[in-house]
Amino acid sequence: MENPIDRPDRPERPGRPVAGRRFYDGDNRPVTPKQFRPDRGGSEFDERPARPKGRGGSDNRDEAAGDRTGRSDRGETRPPFRERGGEGSNERPRYENRPAQAASIDMLFGLRPIQEALNAGRTLEKIFLLRGTKNSLVTDISAAARAAGIQVQLVPVEKLDNLTRKNHQGAVAFVSPIDYAPLDTIVTGLFEEGKVPFLLLLDRITDVRNFGAIARTAECLGVQAIVVPGRGAAQINGDALKTSAGALNILPVCRENNLQDSIRFLQQSGVTVVACTEKADDAVGAAEIDFTGPVAVLMGSEEDGISPELLRLADVKLKVPMAGQIQSLNVSVAAGIMLFEVARQRVNAA
């Protein structure tokens, strides 16, 4: 063991006192605690103003920052600086419970940018406003969104903070990757072109992957447009576009404020509305129903199926025949079966 008497004389105290005892390394050299920045001999850091003491003002990082190659003033070799959460790091992310947003989702922040987007006619998927905010901009945004059929939700600040880490100023809007088409324009255009309408109505389909899968099947089987409600429908985002395999970029989507009015409009236009529901008595394929004319297939939500008010308006009600014990199908699979029956009859009649 080293004899303390053999230690060399201690150097003079630095200009700034060091609290507590002195420390020595393995070579018996004095080491200055890192909370006191040593004199750097005219380096670029000397001209930097001193950082405030207290919370957030510690200068402990300066020794590691003195040489970006990883060598400190104490002669020790340190690994290069690694950012929080980088490869090999055991540190937990700062916002571990915050969901990561898909890169394909485009968002707007702030009341003024959202108002300008609405005035410019930009297609917005959904708008979130801070609950309790009352000013003229909020009133104008809400009125313009209702007129355009865009859903507006009043949410607490925690919801907005979970949507984005940026300074949202109490307003966040999702920009739709597609442009919606008016239903009356679609139907009128089909009749004028001499085509037989084949439409699909989706009542409160909330899962984006189900929606994307349905859109892909619908486009493949000849559906000419998809109709969705203004509220309670799946958000058309990057996941929906990916699941649809690009079908949502081809197939028109109509967002209507009231599906009951949409069904009445279709019936007045000569379109037969066929509801696919497990509450029906007749099965698909067993009933003698002609699908070669103008048809609109109505599918319900994943949870409770078609709304009772919409089901009462349907001209025809059919169910998918099942012999298994589960007696339940995913809505995208049921939609595929229903749309295939319509496509099959049309191909045979051609």
Disulfide bonds with the S-S distance in Angstrom:
none
